[in-house]
Amino acid sequence: MGEVTKARLGVNLCGIDIDNPIIPASGTFGYGYEFAELYDINVLGTFSFKGTTREARFGNPTPRIAECPSGMLNAVGLQNPGVDAVVTKELPRLKAVFDKPVMANVSGFSLDEYVEVSSRLDREEQVGWIELNISCPNVHGGGMAFGTCAGSAETVVKAVRDVVKKPLIVKFSPNVTDIVEIAKAVEAAGADGVSLINTLLGMRIDLRKKKPLLANTTGGYSGAAVFPVAVRMVYQVSKAVKIPVVGMGGVSCAEDVIEMMLAGATAVEVGAENLRNPFACRDIIAALPEVMDKYNINTLKEIIGGAH
């Protein structure tokens, strides 16, 4: 990527300069090195690796993926090898193919787990940001997700903030009554940024079996159909907080990236589209300069929140 292109596409995410705002979303890009077999992943701004928990997780029973018009349902259930394996095996393999800071996505089922996993990954040189997924069920709080109410979201962010030195970005579920209230709570608790939206809750039914298609009954709905919901929430949250917003949800082309940034996103994650087209992020980055020219945009920095 040339210096002129970097100057046009570059943004600063929570104090770290990145060459462009395109970030493959957690759970859609593995630990990166799989995609490095297809293209040079150093063209990316960064990427968010697979949601990591304290212990290894097999995930939910199958079937756990279902196709939908304009998207997909998934109930994978945070399948991952656990934080020890990520530190000792996955990150060294990644280092061989990716020379930029990476975003570490942390998931947990208790306050202690969030704190422990975040602290471990915060110490890794390759990790630039911690992305705290607070959409997980709180096993000590009756199974309700940490991110569904402002009070529990604030509690978990404060606890992690105490042990993490690197920029802390908090990832939200859209399955809430007031996402702005939760965003303000995590900002007050010390978050450096927020990322949204995670998947919407959905389900499909098998007409022949007359039963839910997913073994888990419900799953997270993602893909192009959720894009307008994501834009609306990014717009609302970015107006309400002073910290950067990472926008995601149904992004599939360079025009979507521009729209997200106009809504208030500093950077943009691409999720389901990576599963449909493994070259999606590479192609979006390549297309951005031409789309910017079409809409008379000199640099991406200048359009952040431009629709407010």
C-alpha positions as CSV (number, residue, x, y, z in Angstrom):
1,M,0.0,0.0,0.0
2,G,1.5,3.3,-1.1
3,E,2.1,6.3,1.2
4,V,-0.6,8.4,-0.6
5,T,-3.2,5.6,-0.1
6,K,-2.2,5.2,3.6
7,A,-2.6,9.0,4.0
8,R,-6.1,8.8,2.5
9,L,-7.3,5.6,4.2
10,G,-5.5,5.8,7.6
11,V,-7.3,6.3,10.9
12,N,-6.3,6.3,14.5
13,L,-8.1,3.8,16.7
14,C,-7.8,4.4,20.4
15,G,-4.3,5.9,20.1
16,I,-3.0,3.4,17.5
17,D,-2.6,4.4,13.9
18,I,-3.8,1.8,11.3
19,D,-3.3,1.9,7.6
20,N,-7.1,1.7,6.8
21,P,-10.2,1.1,8.9
22,I,-11.0,-2.4,7.6
23,I,-11.0,-5.1,10.4
24,P,-12.2,-8.7,9.9
25,A,-14.6,-9.4,12.8
26,S,-14.0,-11.9,15.5
27,G,-15.2,-15.4,14.6
28,T,-15.1,-14.9,10.9
29,F,-11.3,-14.8,10.4
30,G,-10.0,-17.5,12.8
31,Y,-6.5,-16.5,14.0
32,G,-5.6,-15.0,10.7
33,Y,-3.0,-17.4,9.4
34,E,-5.6,-19.5,7.6
35,F,-6.5,-16.4,5.4
36,A,-2.8,-15.7,4.9
37,E,-2.7,-18.7,2.7
38,L,-5.0,-16.9,0.3
39,Y,-3.6,-13.3,0.3
40,D,-1.2,-11.0,2.2
41,I,-3.3,-10.1,5.3
42,N,-0.9,-7.2,6.1
43,V,-3.1,-5.1,3.8
44,L,-5.7,-5.1,6.6
45,G,-5.9,-2.3,9.2
46,T,-5.9,-5.1,11.8
47,F,-8.2,-8.0,12.6
48,S,-10.1,-9.3,15.6
49,F,-9.2,-12.9,16.3
50,K,-11.6,-15.7,17.5
51,G,-13.4,-15.1,20.8
52,T,-11.1,-16.5,23.4
53,T,-12.2,-18.0,26.8
54,R,-10.2,-19.3,29.8
55,E,-10.8,-23.0,28.9
56,A,-10.9,-24.7,25.5
57,R,-14.5,-24.9,24.2
58,F,-15.9,-27.3,21.7
59,G,-18.9,-25.1,21.2
60,N,-22.6,-25.9,20.6
61,P,-23.9,-29.2,19.1
62,T,-24.5,-29.3,15.3
63,P,-26.3,-28.2,13.2
64,R,-25.1,-24.7,14.3
65,I,-25.2,-22.8,11.0
66,A,-28.3,-22.0,9.0
67,E,-28.5,-19.9,5.8
68,C,-31.1,-17.1,5.5
69,P,-32.0,-14.6,2.8
70,S,-29.4,-11.9,2.9
71,G,-27.5,-13.5,5.8
72,M,-27.0,-16.4,8.1
73,L,-27.7,-17.7,11.6
74,N,-24.9,-19.1,13.7
75,A,-24.8,-20.7,17.1
76,V,-21.2,-21.9,17.1
77,G,-20.9,-21.3,20.9
78,L,-17.5,-19.7,21.2
79,Q,-15.5,-22.7,20.0
80,N,-11.9,-21.9,20.7
81,P,-8.7,-23.6,22.1
82,G,-8.6,-21.6,25.3
83,V,-6.2,-18.7,26.3
84,D,-3.2,-20.9,27.0
85,A,-3.2,-22.4,23.5
86,V,-3.8,-19.0,21.9
87,V,-0.7,-17.6,23.7
88,T,1.6,-20.5,23.1
89,K,0.4,-21.8,19.7
90,E,-1.9,-19.4,17.8
91,L,-0.1,-16.1,18.3
92,P,3.3,-17.5,17.3
93,R,1.8,-18.9,14.1
94,L,0.2,-15.6,13.4
95,K,3.4,-13.6,14.0
96,A,4.9,-15.4,11.0
97,V,2.4,-13.9,8.6
98,F,1.1,-10.6,10.2
99,D,3.4,-7.8,11.4
100,K,0.8,-5.4,12.8
101,P,-0.9,-5.2,16.2
102,V,-3.9,-7.6,16.4
103,M,-7.2,-7.2,18.2
104,A,-7.8,-9.8,20.9
105,N,-11.4,-10.7,21.4
106,V,-12.2,-11.8,24.9
107,S,-15.3,-13.7,26.0
108,G,-16.2,-15.0,29.4
109,F,-19.0,-16.5,31.6
110,S,-18.0,-14.9,34.8
111,L,-16.3,-11.7,36.0
112,D,-13.2,-13.6,37.0
113,E,-12.9,-15.2,33.6
114,Y,-13.1,-11.9,31.8
115,V,-10.4,-10.4,34.1
116,E,-8.0,-13.4,33.8
117,V,-8.2,-13.8,30.0
118,S,-7.9,-10.1,29.4
119,S,-4.9,-9.8,31.7
120,R,-3.2,-12.7,29.9
121,L,-3.7,-11.3,26.4
122,D,-2.9,-7.8,27.5
123,R,0.7,-9.0,28.2
124,E,1.2,-10.3,24.7
125,E,3.4,-8.0,22.5
126,Q,1.3,-8.7,19.3
127,V,-1.9,-7.6,20.9
128,G,-2.8,-3.9,20.3
129,W,-6.3,-3.8,21.6
130,I,-8.6,-5.9,23.8
131,E,-12.1,-6.3,22.4
132,L,-14.3,-7.3,25.3
133,N,-17.4,-9.2,24.1
134,I,-20.0,-8.6,26.8
135,S,-22.7,-10.6,25.0
136,C,-21.8,-13.8,26.9
137,P,-24.2,-15.2,29.5
138,N,-23.2,-14.4,33.1
139,V,-23.2,-17.8,34.8
140,H,-23.2,-16.1,38.2
141,G,-26.0,-13.8,37.3
142,G,-28.7,-16.2,36.1
143,G,-27.4,-16.5,32.6
144,M,-28.3,-13.0,31.5
145,A,-25.6,-11.5,29.3
146,F,-23.3,-8.9,31.0
147,G,-24.1,-6.5,28.2
148,T,-27.9,-6.4,28.6
149,C,-28.0,-3.9,31.4
150,A,-25.8,-0.8,32.1
151,G,-25.0,-1.9,35.7
152,S,-23.5,-5.3,34.8
153,A,-21.7,-3.9,31.7
154,E,-20.1,-1.2,33.9
155,T,-19.0,-3.7,36.5
156,V,-17.2,-6.0,34.1
157,V,-15.5,-3.1,32.2
158,K,-14.3,-1.6,35.5
159,A,-12.8,-4.9,36.6
160,V,-11.1,-5.5,33.3
161,R,-9.9,-1.9,33.1
162,D,-8.0,-2.4,36.4
163,V,-5.8,-5.1,34.9
164,V,-5.5,-4.0,31.2
165,K,-3.0,-1.4,30.0
166,K,-3.8,-1.6,26.3
167,P,-6.8,0.1,24.7
168,L,-10.0,-1.5,25.8
169,I,-12.9,-1.7,23.2
170,V,-16.2,-3.1,24.4
171,K,-18.4,-5.1,22.0
172,F,-22.2,-4.7,22.4
173,S,-25.1,-6.9,21.6
174,P,-28.0,-5.2,19.8
175,N,-30.5,-7.3,21.7
176,V,-31.1,-4.6,24.3
177,T,-33.7,-1.9,25.1
178,D,-31.3,1.1,25.2
179,I,-27.9,0.6,23.6
180,V,-27.0,4.3,24.3
181,E,-27.4,3.9,28.0
182,I,-25.0,0.9,28.0
183,A,-22.5,2.8,25.8
184,K,-22.4,5.7,28.3
185,A,-22.0,3.2,31.2
186,V,-18.9,1.5,29.7
187,E,-17.4,4.9,28.7
188,A,-17.8,6.0,32.4
189,A,-16.2,2.7,33.5
190,G,-13.0,3.4,31.5
191,A,-13.5,1.9,28.0
192,D,-11.4,3.4,25.3
193,G,-13.8,2.5,22.5
194,V,-16.9,0.5,21.7
195,S,-17.7,-1.9,18.9
196,L,-21.2,-2.7,17.6
197,I,-23.3,-4.5,16.6
198,N,-23.0,-8.1,17.5
199,T,-25.5,-10.4,15.9
200,L,-29.3,-10.1,16.3
201,L,-31.2,-13.0,17.8
202,G,-33.0,-15.1,15.3
203,M,-34.2,-18.6,14.4
204,R,-35.3,-20.8,11.5
205,I,-37.6,-23.8,11.4
206,D,-37.1,-27.0,9.3
207,L,-40.5,-27.5,7.5
208,R,-40.0,-31.2,7.0
209,K,-38.9,-32.0,10.5
210,K,-41.1,-29.2,12.0
211,K,-38.3,-28.4,14.4
212,P,-35.8,-25.6,14.7
213,L,-33.0,-25.8,12.2
214,L,-30.3,-25.1,14.8
215,A,-29.6,-27.6,17.6
216,N,-29.4,-24.5,19.9
217,T,-32.9,-23.4,18.7
218,T,-31.8,-19.8,18.3
219,G,-28.7,-18.2,16.9
220,G,-27.1,-14.9,15.9
221,Y,-28.4,-13.4,12.7
222,S,-25.7,-11.6,10.6
223,G,-25.3,-10.5,7.0
224,A,-26.4,-7.7,4.7
225,A,-30.0,-7.6,6.1
226,V,-28.8,-6.3,9.5
227,F,-26.9,-3.4,8.0
228,P,-29.6,-0.7,8.5
229,V,-30.0,-1.7,12.1
230,A,-26.3,-1.5,12.6
231,V,-26.0,2.0,11.0
232,R,-28.8,3.3,13.2
233,M,-27.1,2.0,16.4
234,V,-23.7,3.3,15.4
235,Y,-25.2,6.7,14.7
236,Q,-27.0,6.8,18.0
237,V,-24.0,5.6,20.1
238,S,-21.4,7.8,18.4
239,K,-23.5,10.9,19.1
240,A,-23.8,9.9,22.8
241,V,-20.1,9.1,23.6
242,K,-16.8,10.8,23.1
243,I,-14.8,7.5,22.6
244,P,-14.3,5.9,19.2
245,V,-16.9,3.6,17.7
246,V,-16.0,0.5,15.6
247,G,-19.1,-0.2,13.4
248,M,-20.1,-3.6,12.1
249,G,-23.1,-5.5,11.0
250,G,-23.8,-6.5,7.4
251,V,-20.9,-4.6,5.9
252,S,-20.1,-6.1,2.5
253,C,-18.7,-3.4,0.2
254,A,-16.7,-0.1,0.2
255,E,-19.9,1.9,0.0
256,D,-21.0,0.3,3.3
257,V,-17.8,1.3,4.9
258,I,-18.3,5.0,3.9
259,E,-21.9,4.9,5.2
260,M,-20.7,3.4,8.6
261,M,-18.1,6.1,8.9
262,L,-20.5,8.9,8.1
263,A,-22.8,7.4,10.9
264,G,-19.9,7.8,13.3
265,A,-17.6,4.8,13.0
266,T,-13.8,5.3,13.2
267,A,-13.1,1.8,12.0
268,V,-15.3,-0.9,10.4
269,E,-15.4,-4.6,11.0
270,V,-16.5,-7.0,8.3
271,G,-18.0,-10.3,9.5
272,A,-20.4,-12.6,7.6
273,E,-19.1,-11.4,4.2
274,N,-15.7,-13.1,5.0
275,L,-17.5,-16.4,5.2
276,R,-19.2,-15.8,1.8
277,N,-16.1,-14.4,0.1
278,P,-12.7,-15.0,1.8
279,F,-11.2,-12.1,-0.2
280,A,-13.9,-9.6,0.9
281,C,-11.7,-7.4,3.2
282,R,-8.9,-7.3,0.6
283,D,-11.3,-6.3,-2.1
284,I,-13.1,-3.7,0.0
285,I,-9.7,-2.0,0.8
286,A,-8.8,-2.0,-2.9
287,A,-12.1,-0.5,-3.9
288,L,-12.1,2.3,-1.3
289,P,-10.0,5.0,-3.1
290,E,-12.3,4.8,-6.2
291,V,-15.5,5.0,-4.1
292,M,-14.0,7.9,-2.2
293,D,-13.3,9.7,-5.5
294,K,-16.9,9.1,-6.6
295,Y,-18.2,10.9,-3.5
296,N,-15.5,13.6,-3.3
297,I,-13.9,12.3,-0.2
298,N,-10.2,13.1,0.2
299,T,-9.5,11.2,3.4
300,L,-11.5,8.9,5.5
301,K,-10.6,10.7,8.7
302,E,-12.6,13.7,7.6
303,I,-15.9,11.9,7.2
304,I,-16.1,10.2,10.6
305,G,-19.5,11.2,12.0
306,G,-20.1,13.4,9.0
307,A,-23.9,12.6,8.9
308,H,-24.5,14.0,12.4
